[in-house]
């Protein structure tokens, strides 16, 4: 059992805010409150803390900031232990939230990003703002070219200058090789002409969502494209990878299998990520509660066992394992 687990990717939201989520429908499998107490229950208190990731709130193509700022205001109540009734968190839960990664309108360019950050800081207040370590603007469902547009690159450079990371969410499985190619170009352009200390850190979400139904990984063009992109992205020392998202990309008949069987299925992808990034640049992440849609109610613990098996089979040292379970996330996000 790992001595400490810092879960580097979870989502939370109160039932009152469900209509503000862009993906919400009454029949959606996640259309119910997801609270800190729910997370505690799902993890059986094995997690010593988590990093909150924005939940894709409605923003009218970045023109309306009300819902994303309301999410920050809600997080402030968690951090400061001042919940509203029936929102599923209380005294002491704020300490579990080690870092926050809200949404930001990166696509609007430097000036608008600066304006938004000022509003976000005012909404958060000093105590909560200290835990805001980065921002995310999901690219997985955006049109091709978004990540490499001049304004987007300008927005990323603002984050780098201010010491914030950028969580990168792309989807090779559904969007193809273009999203990977643009991710590589985006990293290069965001760092071009920028002093080393001001280069934005990129944290890649969910293995970049490869197709995990592939059987013949030795010749499949999709797997080869993904593998090439992983090694290319890893050449930049300011890129990190989250070990997460597998249950969403695996066929349903595979996710119900045991943790050991799932590890065997995922071995080709896990081996590539470990070889490319190394333990010092990969981090455990559950993607709770999204993981439960494909992985079932015990998905968090099953995924923990998969990562534990990976560490064992790779004969990782104790210090390398500590990096995967908590150290890498602390380093990448600047958590004290």
N, C-alpha and C positions, 0 to 999 in steps of 0.2 A: 504494500500500500504506500503510495507516495506520501512524504511527510507533510507537504503543503500543496494545495491545488488553487491556483489563481485562474479562474475561468475567464478567458479573454474575450468572450463574445456571447452575450445574452441579450434578450429583449424583454422589456416589461411595459405594461400599460394598464391603466384602470378601466373598468367597464364604462365609466362615464365618457371616456375619450375614444371609444371604439369608432364612432362615426367619422372621426378625424383621420383615420388610417386609410391610406389610398387603396389598399387591397381588401378592405372590409366589405363583407356581405353577411347577412344574418346566418347563412348556411356554411360559411367558411369554417374549417375545422379549428381554427384558432380564434374564433369570434367569441371570446370570453375573457374576462379579466385575468391577467398574468401578473401576480404580485410577488413581492419578496418572500412572503410566507409560502407561496406555491413553489417557488424556487428552492427554498430550504427543504421542503418536503420531498421534492423530486431528487435532490442531491443527497438526501439523508444527512445533511450537515457535513458532508465530506469536503465541500468547497469552502475555502477560507476567505473567499472574496470573489468579486466579479467585475468585469468591465462592461458597462452598458453601451450598447450600440443603438443608434436611432432606429425608429420603427417604420420609416417611410410614411410620414404623415403628409396629408394633402398640402400641396404648395402651388398649384396652378402654374406649372412649368417655372417654378422659382419666383413667381410674381407675388405670391402671398406668403408671408412669413408667420402668420398668426398661429397656425397649428404647430409648426416646429418650435416656436418660442414658448407655446403653452406646454410642450413636452419638457422643455428646460425648467419651466416654473414648477411642474409636477416633480421633476427630479430634485429640485431644491427642497421640496417637502420631505423627500426620502432622506437626503443627506443631512438635513437639519433635524431629523426625527420629529417632524411636525405634520403627521398625516391627517387627511380628512377621514371621516368615518367610513368604514367598510372598504378601504383601499388596500388592505392586506399588508400593511407594514406598520411598524411601531418603534418603540424605543430600542435603540441598539442596532437596528437594521441599517442605519446610515453608514456604519463602520464597514459593512460588507462591500459597499460601492467604492471600489478603489480608483476607478477612472470612468469618465464619461466621454462618449464620442457622439455629439449631436450631428444633425444635418446642417449643411451650409450651401448656399447658392454658388458653388464654385464656377458654374457655367456662365455666370454673369460678369466675370472679370474682376480685376483688382479693386476698383472703386466700390463696387457693390458688396464684395466680400468684406472689405474693411467696415463698411456701414453695418452689415449684418453682425459682424463680430462685436461691434460696440453695443448693439442692442442685446445680443446674447449675453454679454458680460453684465449688463445692467439687470437683465431678467434673472440671471443666476445668483447674483450677490457674491460677495468675496469668498465665502466658505465653499460654495458649490463651484464657482469659477476655478478655484485651485485644482479641482478634480477634472476639469475639461482639458483633456490631453490631445485631442485631435478632432477631426470632422470627417463626415462621409457624405458623398453624393453618389448614389447608386448609378452605375453605368450599365448594369446588366440589361436594363430594359430601354435604354436610350438609343437613338438612331446612330448609325455608323458615323464616325467623324467627330462625335461629341468630345471624346477624351483628348483629341489632338488639336482642337480648335484653339486659336490664339488666346481667347478670353479664358478658356479653361486652364490653360498653362499659366496664364497670369495669376489666376486665382490660387493655383497650387503654390506658386512662388511666394505669395503673401503668407500662406500657412508656414512655409519654411522659414521665412524671415522672423515670424513670431514664435517659432519653436513648437508648432503644432504638427502632428502627424496627419497623414491622409489614409483612411481605410478604403481600400480599392475592392469594389465588388463587381466582377465581370462573370460572364456565363458562357464558357466555351460549348457546353453541352447543347444549349438551345440556340446560341447565336453564331457559333462556328469560330474558325481560326481568326477572323477579322478582329474580334475583341482582344485576342491575345496579342496580335500584331500591333494593335493600337496601344495596348498597355505598355509594350516595350518602347514604342516611340514616345509615348507620354512621359515615361520616366526619364528618358534621354533629354527630352526638350525641357522638362521642369528643372533639370539639373544643369542645363547648358548655360555657361557664363555665370554661374552662381558660386559664391565662396563656399568652401566645404562645410563650414559650420552653419550655413543658412540653407543647405539643401534639404528639401522636405523628405521626411521618412515615409516610405510606403509600406503599409501592412496589408498583404494580400489575403482576402477572405476566402474561406471554403475551398482551398486547393485550386482556386479559379474555376470551380465547378466543371470538372471534366465529365465525360460520359463514362460512368462506372459500370455500364452493362457490357462493355467490350470484353470479349473472350480472348482473342488472339492479339495480345499487345505487342508481339514482335513485328507485326506487319501492318497493323491498323493505322491508316493515315491520320486519324483524329488523335490517337494516342501519341504518335510520333511528333505531331505538331505541338501537342501539350508538353511533352517531355522537352522538346527543343526550347520552348518558351520558358519553362522552369529554369533551365540552366542559363539561359540568356538573362532572365530577370535577376537571377541570383548573383550574377557577376557584379551587380551594384551592391556595395556593402550596406546601403541604406534601405534595403528591401528585406522584409520579413514575411513569413508565411504562417497562417493559422491552420492547425490541424482540425478541420471542422467541415461540416456540410455534407458528409458522405451519405447520410440516410436520405437526403433529398435527391441524390443523383443515382441511387441504386434502385433496381427493380424491386417491387414489393415482395416478390417471392424470395429475395435474398436478405432483406432487412430483418426478417423474422428469425434468421438463423442465429446460432450462438456467437459470442464475441470472438472466439477462436476461429470459427468458420469465416466470419466477416473479415478478420485480419488476413486470412489466406486469400480471400477474394481481392482485397485491397492492396495486397503486398506490392504489385508492380508500381502503383502510384506512390505508396508510402516510401518505397525504396528510392524512387527518384527524388522526392522531396528531401529526404534525409541526406542523400548524396549531394544534392545541389546546394541546400541551405545550411546543413549541419545543425546540431542541437542548439547552437548559440543563436540561431535565427529562425527557429520554428517554435510554436507555442500551442499548448493545449487550449482548445476552444470547443464549447459544446453546441453553440447555436440553439440553445434552449429558448423558447419552447418549440421552435421550428423543427428541431430534430424529432420531436414526438410524433409529428404527422406521418413520417415514414418509419420511424424506429419504435413507436409504441411508448407507453407511459414510462417504461424503464430505460428509455433511450440514453439518458444522461449517463447512467451507470454502465450500460453496455459499451458506450463510446469510450468511457474511461478505461474499461478493460481492454478494448482494442488498442488504445495508445500504450497502455501498460505492457501488452504483449509485444508491441513494436519495440519498446525499449529493451525488453528481455531478449528478443530474438536478435537485436542488433548489438547485444552485449555492451550497452552503454554504461559508462561509469556513473557513479552516484552523482557526481557534479553535473554531468551532461543531462541526466534525468531531471535534476533539480531545475536546470535551465528550461527544459520542455514544459515542466509542470507549473513553473512560476517565474523563473529567472529571466527568460527571454521577454515575457510580457512586461515585467518591471523595467527592463532595459529599454525596450522599444518605445514604451509609453512614458518613460521618465517617472515611474512611480517610486517614491521613497520607501 
